[in-house]
Amino acid sequence: MSYIIIGVLLGVITVAMAFVAIYHKDFIVAIIALGAMGLFTSIIYLMLAAPDVAMTEAAIGSGLTSILFFYVLNRIRSVDEQKEKEN
């Protein structure tokens, strides 16, 4: 019974993180919410006895994707700052 409650709770948290990632105005908060969503999804995969999928989701879904998004956000901001200096 507690296994079902934990699964439902993790599912609700995952959906909440998805909504935060979609609708939040600050890009940094949205990226962090996306990474948290990936981590909660990997925990759900572990509960469903799929450890290989859980490891892949944790590494790619939350780790690499978040790092890539932060890198791109940093590059966009640096390009914007260079354009402001030129004008």
PyMOL commands that set and color helices and strands:
alter all, ss='L'
color gray80, all
select helices_A, chain A and resi 2-23+27-47+51-86
alter helices_A, ss='H'
color red, helices_A
deselect
rebuild
show_as cartoon
